[in-house]
Amino acid sequence: MATETVSVSTSNGRSRGRWLVPASLIFISLIPVFFGAVRFAEVTGGAEVTAANHRFFDSPIPVLIHIPAAIVYSLVGAFQFVPSLRRGKGGRRSWHRIAGRILAPAGLLVALSGLWMAVFYDLPASDGPLLLVFRLVFGSAMVASIVMGILAIRRRDFAAHGAWMARGYAIGIAAGTQALVSIPWLLLVGPADVLTRALLLGSAWVINLAVAEYFIHRRMRRAAQTNHLSGSLPGSAATVSR
């Protein structure tokens, strides 16, 4: 009985741990999802045009593409990090594939519409050339990551596919991290100037990519250790072949 209790407790702990990452990603995404929904309602509802939002009314299509695609990409994408869904236990492999076929075009729409807005929308007074460069660099990197992920899955390289899609997702949800790094600055120091704002927002992309790389390399190390152990076990394929 004691053994069964420990086993159930361990299983429950592992289950909670598996959901910690997607729950954290959804939490990070909630702030941009909320403000994106407000902006979407503002543009579609015919709100008052001001100096801060006139660019969205002058050319609404890019932002009306960007916001729904970003909401789908950030929220649905979080569930791609649930191991049981990714491995396809209990017939869930089809869910992972269907979600992937939705997320890849959604991510490309997010990145491409973001690049379009960065280039063609009037630059707000709170932004500056450095932030524009950051948006162009990381937006292009997001497009490249998703394309590389698509090419990897076409050649059945699942490890590379997962790594590239994780990088693209990390860039795509950086708006949430930008809020998390900007709010403490605003509360402790006050409104950021143009340069400080650019550095704060730029740091969020770097933070997300650094976290993504950590998990990518940790997964690669675990896979390498598993392959090494399975190859050295008596009766394994590697042993038999020798």
C-alpha positions in Angstrom: 0.0 0.0 0.0 2.8 2.4 0.9 4.6 1.7 -2.4 1.3 2.3 -4.3 0.9 5.6 -2.5 4.4 6.7 -3.3 3.9 5.7 -6.9 0.7 7.7 -7.3 2.3 10.7 -5.6 5.3 10.6 -7.9 3.0 10.2 -10.9 0.9 13.2 -9.9 4.1 15.3 -9.3 5.3 14.4 -12.8 1.9 15.2 -14.3 1.9 18.7 -12.6 5.5 19.2 -13.8 4.6 18.5 -17.4 1.9 21.2 -17.3 4.1 23.8 -15.7 5.8 24.9 -18.9 2.6 25.4 -20.9 0.9 27.1 -18.0 3.8 29.5 -17.7 3.7 30.2 -21.4 0.0 30.9 -21.3 0.5 33.2 -18.3 3.2 35.1 -20.1 0.9 35.5 -23.1 -2.1 36.8 -21.2 -1.0 40.4 -21.1 -0.4 40.8 -24.9 -3.5 38.7 -25.6 -5.6 41.1 -23.5 -4.3 44.3 -24.9 -4.3 42.8 -28.4 -8.0 42.0 -28.0 -8.6 45.6 -26.8 -6.8 47.0 -29.8 -8.7 44.7 -32.2 -12.1 45.8 -30.7 -10.9 49.4 -30.9 -10.1 49.2 -34.6 -13.2 47.1 -35.6 -15.5 49.1 -33.3 -14.6 52.5 -34.8 -13.1 54.0 -31.7 -11.9 57.6 -31.6 -8.8 58.2 -33.8 -5.9 59.7 -31.8 -2.3 60.5 -32.4 -1.4 57.2 -30.7 -3.6 54.9 -32.8 -4.1 56.7 -36.1 -1.7 54.4 -37.9 -3.9 51.4 -37.2 -7.0 53.1 -38.7 -5.0 54.4 -41.7 -4.0 50.8 -42.6 -6.1 48.4 -40.5 -5.5 45.1 -42.4 -2.0 44.3 -41.0 -3.0 44.8 -37.4 -6.3 42.9 -37.9 -4.3 40.0 -39.2 -1.5 40.3 -36.6 -3.7 40.2 -33.5 -5.9 37.1 -34.1 -2.9 35.2 -35.4 -0.8 36.1 -32.4 -3.6 35.0 -30.0 -3.9 31.6 -31.7 -0.1 31.2 -32.0 0.7 32.1 -28.3 -2.2 30.1 -26.7 -2.4 27.1 -28.9 1.4 26.9 -29.2 1.8 26.5 -25.5 0.1 23.1 -25.6 2.8 21.9 -28.1 5.1 21.7 -25.1 3.0 19.1 -23.3 5.0 15.9 -23.7 2.0 13.5 -23.8 0.5 15.6 -26.7 3.8 15.8 -28.5 4.5 12.1 -28.2 1.0 11.2 -29.3 -0.1 8.9 -26.4 -3.7 7.7 -26.7 -4.3 8.9 -30.2 -3.1 12.5 -29.6 -0.5 12.4 -32.3 -3.2 13.7 -34.7 -3.9 16.6 -32.4 -0.2 17.6 -32.4 -0.1 17.4 -36.2 -3.3 19.4 -36.7 -2.2 22.0 -34.2 1.2 22.3 -36.0 -0.5 22.8 -39.3 -2.4 25.7 -37.8 0.5 27.2 -35.8 3.1 27.3 -38.7 0.9 29.6 -40.9 -0.3 31.5 -37.8 3.3 32.2 -36.8 4.3 33.3 -40.3 1.3 35.7 -40.3 2.4 37.1 -36.9 6.0 37.7 -38.1 5.2 39.0 -41.6 2.5 41.3 -40.5 4.7 42.5 -37.7 7.5 43.2 -40.1 5.1 45.0 -42.4 3.9 47.3 -39.6 7.5 47.9 -38.5 8.5 49.1 -41.9 5.4 50.9 -43.2 3.6 52.3 -40.1 4.7 55.7 -38.8 7.2 55.3 -36.0 5.6 56.3 -32.6 7.3 58.9 -30.6 8.1 56.4 -27.8 10.0 54.2 -30.3 13.2 54.9 -32.1 15.6 53.5 -34.8 17.2 51.0 -32.4 13.8 49.4 -31.6 12.9 49.3 -35.3 16.2 47.4 -36.0 15.4 45.0 -33.2 11.9 44.4 -34.6 13.3 43.8 -38.1 16.0 41.4 -36.8 13.9 39.3 -34.5 10.9 39.3 -36.9 13.1 38.0 -39.6 14.6 35.5 -37.3 11.0 34.3 -36.4 10.2 33.8 -40.1 13.5 31.9 -40.6 12.9 29.7 -37.6 9.5 28.6 -38.7 10.6 28.0 -42.2 13.6 25.9 -41.0 11.1 24.0 -38.7 8.9 23.2 -41.7 11.8 22.1 -43.8 13.1 19.9 -40.9 9.8 18.1 -40.5 9.6 17.5 -44.2 12.8 15.5 -44.0 11.6 13.8 -40.9 14.2 15.4 -38.6 12.0 15.7 -35.5 14.7 17.0 -33.2 15.6 19.9 -35.5 12.0 20.6 -36.1 11.2 20.9 -32.4 14.3 23.1 -31.9 13.5 25.5 -34.7 9.8 25.8 -33.8 10.7 26.4 -30.2 12.9 29.3 -31.2 10.2 30.8 -33.4 7.7 30.5 -30.6 10.1 32.1 -28.1 10.4 35.1 -30.4 6.6 35.2 -31.0 5.6 35.4 -27.4 8.2 38.0 -26.4 5.5 40.7 -26.1 4.6 39.0 -22.8 8.1 39.1 -21.5 8.5 42.7 -22.7 5.6 43.6 -20.3 7.3 41.6 -17.5 10.6 43.5 -17.9 9.0 46.9 -18.5 6.5 47.1 -15.7 9.1 46.8 -12.9 11.2 49.5 -14.5 8.1 51.8 -14.8 7.2 51.2 -11.1 10.7 51.6 -9.7 12.3 54.2 -12.0 9.5 55.8 -14.0 8.8 56.1 -17.8 11.7 54.9 -19.9 13.3 57.1 -22.5 13.5 56.0 -26.1 16.9 54.2 -25.7 16.0 52.5 -22.4 12.6 51.3 -23.9 14.4 49.8 -26.9 16.9 48.0 -24.6 14.2 46.7 -22.3 12.1 45.4 -25.2 15.1 44.0 -26.9 16.2 42.2 -23.8 12.9 40.3 -23.7 13.7 38.7 -27.1 17.1 37.7 -25.9 15.8 36.3 -22.6 13.2 34.2 -24.4 15.7 32.8 -26.9 18.2 32.1 -24.1 15.5 30.1 -22.2 14.6 28.3 -25.4 18.2 27.3 -26.1 18.6 26.0 -22.6 15.7 23.6 -22.9 16.7 22.7 -26.5 20.2 21.7 -25.4 18.9 20.0 -22.2 16.6 17.8 -24.4 19.5 17.0 -26.7 21.6 15.9 -23.8 18.9 13.7 -22.5 18.3 12.1 -25.9 22.1 11.5 -26.3 22.2 9.9 -22.8 19.2 7.7 -23.6 20.7 6.6 -26.9 24.0 5.8 -25.1 22.3 3.8 -22.4 20.1 1.9 -24.8 23.1 1.1 -27.0 25.1 -0.3 -24.0 22.4 -2.5 -22.5 22.9 -6.2 -22.9 20.7 -7.6 -25.7 20.2 -4.2 -27.3 20.4 -3.8 -31.0 23.9 -2.2 -30.7 25.1 -5.2 -28.7 23.5 -7.8 -31.0 25.1 -6.2 -34.1 28.5 -6.6 -32.6 
